[in-house]
Amino acid sequence: MLPNTGRLAGCTVFITGASRGIGKAIALKAAKDGANIVIAAKTTHTNPKLPGTIFTAAEEIEAAGGKALPCAVDVRDEEQISDAVKKAVERFGGIDVLVNNASAISLTSTLETPTKRVDLMMNVNTRGTFLTSKACIPYLKKSKIAHILNLSPPLNLNPMWFKQHCAYTIAKYGMSMCVLGMAEEFKGEIAVNALWPKTAIHTAAMDMLGGSGIESQCRKVDIIADAAYSIFKKPKSFTGNFLVDENILREEGISNFDIYAIKPGHPLLPDFFLDEHPDTIVKKVESRGALPELKEEKSQPPPKPPSGAVAETFRIVKDFLSDDVVKATQAIYLFELSGEDGGTWFLDLKSKGGNVGYGEPSEQADVVMSMSTDDFVKMFSGKLKPTMAFMSGKLKIKGNMSLAIKLEKLMNQMNARL
């Protein structure tokens, strides 16, 4: 076999969260050059819901042409970080590139975010990035390449990106603020940049947030890996940049982005925090999928029983119901609809045969959804997907989110009839 002679041949790349997804994709890209990869991630045992461990990732990296050092690291634990850095230096002689990829997400409103979830996001995203950078910097300073890359968004103070999931936004922006500060602090010694996707990327996390079918609206992790590799090729003077994957690859001469699509030609779901033309993005994404964790905002229903499009929608929904649908769902949904023909409606998928009606259900609802009547009709007919309804504030949800996702799947089955 011929020796690897790529840009990263013989370089040591330390990647947090590299057992799967974006982190592993960056690792495999570097491995093709013959790089040494330090897999700093938590997963040491197989999980059926989250495939991949530090050891299976190591096997793939070695097969791709790189050298792998799997290290069990929870970035909330400073000692585990220090131990992994020490092992990396002992094994490979130094560290040339750090990728802060490990991240935690909860798309929940302020009142719906438990303290332990706040702590998790702050400690993994912001604190973990800071501590891992701090541990690697003394060795990065000695490298000819010397790059830190944080998988975090451009700093965007549009309140739209705070009001729906304040804690998550703060935690991700903490990673970006590390870029802002460290790029200036280590200017001339280490390039420090941020990278963020223009569209949703298909990962295990996206599957959990978006549910079945979300992948068709996503790009492959390869686009992030290729963009990261482009950044690593830059000199140390290329620092303090908040980069978007598609933009940097266009600069590299790539124009056909269908190669990165899970389903070429299918509309793509824009990622968070990018609002160069926010109104355009809202219109563009309307009718594209996924149902992440949402939150509550109760609206006042009008007193008179409604008729028209809402009543017709529920009539069609009722015709669709069956014992099989009830058995598969086992949930009661309450809809608080504002605007013309609004009111409080329920969808009972617990009782035999199922039922719909105006007013309160006989049992407490598992999920409460608040939105306008127009958006309700659009959502049930497939013209407005739950993710966009959530991102734009059109849909508020409280209750059991896994049951909310079940309803989305049911909507998909009914779309043809509505």
C-alpha positions in Angstrom: 0.0 0.0 0.0 1.3 3.5 -0.9 1.9 5.8 2.0 -0.7 8.5 2.6 0.5 12.0 1.5 -2.6 14.1 2.1 -2.6 17.4 3.9 -3.3 15.7 7.3 -0.9 12.7 6.9 0.7 12.1 10.2 -1.2 14.9 11.9 -3.2 14.2 15.1 -6.8 15.3 15.1 -8.6 15.3 18.5 -12.4 15.1 18.0 -15.1 15.1 20.7 -18.2 13.2 20.0 -16.5 11.2 17.3 -18.2 7.8 17.8 -21.0 8.7 15.3 -22.5 11.4 13.1 -20.7 14.5 12.2 -17.7 13.9 14.4 -17.1 10.5 12.9 -17.5 11.8 9.4 -14.8 14.4 10.0 -12.6 11.7 11.5 -13.0 9.4 8.4 -12.2 12.3 6.1 -9.0 13.0 7.9 -8.2 9.3 8.2 -8.1 9.0 4.4 -5.1 11.3 4.5 -3.4 9.0 7.0 -4.2 11.2 10.1 -4.1 10.0 13.7 -7.6 10.4 15.2 -8.3 10.7 18.9 -11.9 9.6 19.4 -13.0 11.4 22.5 -16.6 10.3 23.2 -18.8 8.7 25.8 -20.2 5.7 24.1 -18.3 2.5 25.0 -21.2 0.0 24.7 -23.6 -0.6 21.9 -27.0 1.2 22.2 -29.7 0.1 19.7 -31.1 3.6 19.5 -27.6 5.2 19.0 -25.4 3.0 16.8 -21.7 3.3 17.1 -19.1 3.3 19.9 -15.6 4.7 20.2 -14.3 1.2 19.3 -16.4 0.7 16.2 -15.4 4.2 15.1 -11.8 3.3 15.6 -12.2 0.2 13.4 -13.6 2.4 10.6 -10.9 5.0 11.0 -8.2 2.3 10.7 -9.9 0.8 7.7 -10.0 4.2 6.0 -6.2 4.6 6.4 -5.8 6.4 9.6 -4.6 5.5 13.1 -7.1 5.6 15.9 -7.0 6.1 19.6 -10.4 5.5 21.2 -10.8 7.4 24.6 -13.8 7.3 26.8 -14.5 11.0 27.5 -17.4 12.8 28.9 -16.5 16.5 28.2 -18.2 17.5 31.5 -15.3 15.7 33.3 -12.1 17.7 33.2 -10.0 14.8 34.4 -11.3 12.6 31.5 -10.4 15.3 29.1 -6.9 15.7 30.5 -6.3 11.9 30.5 -7.3 11.7 26.8 -5.0 14.6 25.9 -2.2 13.0 27.8 -2.7 9.6 26.0 -2.9 11.4 22.6 0.4 13.2 23.2 2.1 10.0 24.5 0.8 7.9 21.5 1.2 10.4 18.7 3.6 13.0 19.9 1.3 16.0 19.9 -2.1 17.5 18.8 -2.5 19.4 15.5 -6.3 19.9 15.2 -9.1 20.0 17.8 -12.7 19.6 16.7 -15.2 20.5 19.4 -18.2 18.6 18.2 -19.8 17.1 21.3 -23.1 18.8 22.0 -26.4 18.4 23.8 -29.8 19.7 22.6 -33.2 20.3 24.0 -35.6 22.5 22.0 -37.7 23.5 24.9 -39.0 26.8 26.2 -37.8 28.4 29.5 -40.5 26.9 31.7 -40.4 23.5 30.0 -36.6 23.1 30.4 -35.7 21.1 33.6 -32.6 22.4 35.5 -30.7 19.2 34.8 -31.2 19.7 31.1 -30.0 23.3 31.4 -26.9 22.0 33.2 -26.3 19.3 30.6 -26.4 21.7 27.7 -24.2 24.4 29.4 -21.7 21.8 30.6 -21.4 19.8 27.4 -21.6 22.6 24.9 -20.0 25.7 26.4 -18.0 24.4 29.4 -16.9 21.2 27.6 -15.7 23.2 24.6 -13.8 25.6 26.8 -12.1 22.9 28.9 -11.2 20.7 25.9 -9.7 23.7 24.1 -7.8 24.7 27.2 -6.3 21.2 27.6 -5.2 21.0 23.9 -3.9 24.6 23.4 -0.4 24.0 24.8 0.1 21.3 22.2 -1.7 23.1 19.4 0.7 26.0 19.9 3.6 23.7 18.9 1.9 22.5 15.7 2.5 23.8 12.2 -1.2 23.3 11.3 -2.8 24.4 14.7 -6.6 24.5 14.2 -9.5 24.6 16.6 -12.9 24.0 14.9 -16.1 24.4 16.9 -19.3 23.0 15.5 -21.4 26.0 16.4 -23.4 28.7 14.7 -22.8 32.3 13.8 -23.6 34.7 16.6 -27.0 36.0 15.7 -29.0 38.1 18.2 -32.3 37.9 16.4 -34.8 37.2 19.3 -36.4 34.5 17.0 -33.6 32.1 17.9 -33.9 32.7 21.6 -37.6 32.8 22.3 -38.4 29.1 21.5 -35.3 27.4 23.1 -33.4 30.0 25.2 -31.2 27.6 27.1 -30.1 25.6 24.0 -29.3 28.8 22.1 -27.2 30.2 25.0 -25.3 26.9 25.3 -24.5 26.8 21.5 -23.6 30.5 21.4 -21.2 29.8 24.3 -19.2 27.6 21.9 -19.3 30.4 19.3 -18.1 32.9 21.9 -15.1 30.6 22.5 -14.3 31.1 18.9 -14.6 34.9 19.2 -12.3 35.1 22.2 -9.8 32.4 21.5 -9.2 33.5 17.8 -8.1 36.9 19.1 -6.2 35.5 22.1 -4.2 33.0 20.1 -3.9 35.0 16.8 -0.8 34.0 14.9 -0.5 30.8 16.9 -3.8 28.8 16.4 -6.6 29.2 13.9 -9.9 29.1 15.7 -13.1 29.0 13.6 -16.7 27.8 13.8 -18.6 25.7 11.2 -22.4 25.3 10.9 -24.6 23.6 8.3 -26.9 25.6 6.0 -29.4 22.8 6.0 -30.4 20.0 8.5 -27.8 17.2 8.6 -29.0 13.6 8.9 -27.7 12.3 12.2 -29.1 10.1 15.0 -30.0 13.3 16.9 -32.0 14.5 13.9 -33.9 11.2 13.7 -34.9 11.5 17.3 -36.0 15.2 16.9 -37.7 14.8 13.5 -39.0 11.2 13.5 -39.5 8.9 10.6 -39.1 10.4 7.2 -37.0 13.5 8.2 -33.9 12.2 6.4 -35.3 13.1 3.0 -35.1 16.7 4.0 -31.5 16.5 5.2 -28.0 16.4 3.8 -25.4 13.7 4.5 -22.7 14.3 7.2 -20.2 14.3 4.4 -20.9 17.9 3.6 -19.7 18.9 7.1 -16.6 16.7 6.8 -15.7 18.2 3.4 -16.2 21.7 4.7 -14.1 21.0 7.8 -11.3 19.5 5.7 -11.3 22.7 3.6 -10.8 24.7 6.8 -8.0 22.6 7.9 -6.2 23.3 4.7 -6.2 27.1 5.5 -3.2 28.8 7.1 -3.2 29.8 10.8 -4.0 33.4 9.7 -7.5 32.1 8.7 -9.1 32.6 12.1 -12.1 34.0 13.9 -14.5 33.0 11.1 -18.1 31.8 11.4 -18.4 29.6 8.4 -21.4 27.9 6.7 -20.7 24.5 5.1 -22.2 25.3 1.7 -20.6 28.7 1.4 -17.0 27.5 2.1 -17.5 24.6 -0.4 -18.7 27.0 -3.1 -15.5 28.9 -2.6 -13.7 25.5 -3.2 -15.5 25.3 -6.6 -18.3 22.9 -5.7 -21.6 23.8 -7.3 -23.5 20.5 -7.4 -24.8 20.0 -3.8 -27.1 17.1 -4.8 -24.2 14.8 -4.1 -24.7 15.6 -0.4 -28.5 15.2 -0.4 -30.1 12.1 1.2 -32.8 12.4 -1.4 -31.5 14.6 -4.4 -34.0 17.2 -5.6 -36.1 17.0 -2.4 -36.6 20.3 -0.5 -34.2 20.7 2.4 -34.9 21.9 5.9 -32.8 25.0 6.8 -30.8 24.7 10.0 -31.2 27.0 13.0 -29.6 30.4 13.6 -29.3 31.4 9.9 -31.7 34.2 9.0 -30.1 36.3 6.2 -33.6 36.5 4.8 -35.8 35.3 7.7 -39.2 35.9 6.0 -38.0 34.0 2.9 -36.7 31.1 5.0 -40.1 30.8 6.8 -41.9 30.7 3.5 -39.3 28.4 1.9 -39.5 25.8 4.7 -43.2 25.8 5.2 -44.4 22.3 4.5 -41.2 20.6 5.4 -41.1 18.1 8.3 -40.1 17.0 11.7 -41.5 17.5 15.2 -38.9 18.4 17.8 -39.7 19.1 21.4 -42.0 22.0 21.6 -43.7 24.1 24.3 -46.8 25.7 25.6 -48.5 29.0 24.9 -52.2 28.8 25.7 -54.6 30.8 23.4 -58.3 31.7 24.2 -60.8 29.7 22.2 -63.9 31.6 20.9 -67.2 30.7 22.7 -69.3 29.5 19.7 -69.0 26.0 18.3 -67.2 26.3 14.9 -68.0 25.0 11.5 -66.4 25.2 8.2 -62.8 23.9 7.4 -62.0 22.9 10.9 -65.1 20.9 11.4 -64.7 19.3 8.0 -61.1 18.4 8.8 -62.2 16.6 12.0 -65.0 14.8 10.1 -62.4 13.4 7.7 -60.1 12.5 10.6 -63.0 10.7 12.3 -63.6 8.7 9.1 -60.0 7.7 9.1 -60.0 6.3 12.7 -60.0 2.6 13.5 -59.2 0.2 16.3 -55.8 -0.3 14.7 -55.0 3.4 14.8 -56.1 3.6 18.4 -54.0 0.6 19.4 -50.9 2.1 17.7 -51.3 5.5 19.2 -52.9 5.3 22.7 -53.2 9.1 23.3 -55.7 11.9 23.7 -54.9 15.2 21.9 -56.5 18.6 22.7 -56.4 21.4 20.1 -56.8 25.0 21.2 -57.5 26.8 17.9 -57.7 30.6 17.7 -59.2 32.7 14.9 -62.3 32.2 12.8 -64.0 28.8 13.3 -61.7 28.3 16.3 -62.4 26.7 19.7 -61.3 23.7 21.7 -61.4 20.3 20.0 -60.2 16.8 21.0 -58.9 13.7 19.2 -59.3 10.6 21.4 -57.1 7.8 20.3 -57.5 5.8 23.5 -61.2 4.8 23.5 -62.4 1.9 21.3 -62.6 3.0 17.7 -61.4 6.5 18.5 -63.4 9.7 18.6 -63.2 13.4 17.8 -65.3 16.3 19.1 -65.7 19.9 20.0 -64.9 20.8 23.6 -63.0 19.0 26.3 -62.3 15.2 26.2 -63.7 12.9 28.9 -60.2 12.2 30.1 -57.2 14.5 30.6 -55.3 15.1 27.3 -51.8 13.7 26.9 -50.8 16.5 24.4 -52.2 20.0 24.1 -51.6 21.9 20.8 -52.3 25.6 20.3 -52.4 27.2 16.9 -54.6 29.2 14.5 -57.4 27.5 12.6 -55.7 28.2 9.3 -52.5 26.6 10.4 -54.3 23.7 11.9 -56.0 22.9 8.5 -52.7 23.4 6.7 -50.9 21.0 9.1 -53.4 18.2 8.8 -53.5 18.5 5.0 -49.7 18.3 4.8 -49.2 22.0 3.7 -47.5 23.0 6.9 -45.1 20.6 8.7 -44.8 20.7 12.5 -41.1 21.7 12.5 -41.7 24.9 10.6 -44.8 25.6 12.6 -42.7 25.3 15.7 -39.7 27.3 14.5 -41.9 30.2 13.4 -44.0 30.1 16.6 -47.2 29.0 14.9 -47.5 25.8 16.9 -47.2 25.5 20.7 -47.2 22.1 22.4 -47.2 20.9 25.9 -47.4 17.3 27.2 -45.8 14.1 26.0 -43.5 14.8 23.1 -43.2 11.2 22.0 -47.0 11.0 21.6 -46.9 14.3 19.7 -44.5 12.7 17.2 -46.9 9.8 16.9 -49.6 12.2 15.8 -47.3 13.6 13.1 -46.9 10.0 11.7 -50.7 9.7 11.7 -51.0 13.0 9.9 -48.7 11.7 7.2 -51.0 8.7 6.6 -54.1 11.0 6.4 -52.6 13.7 4.1 -53.8 12.0 0.9 -57.4 12.0 2.2 -57.2 15.6 3.5 
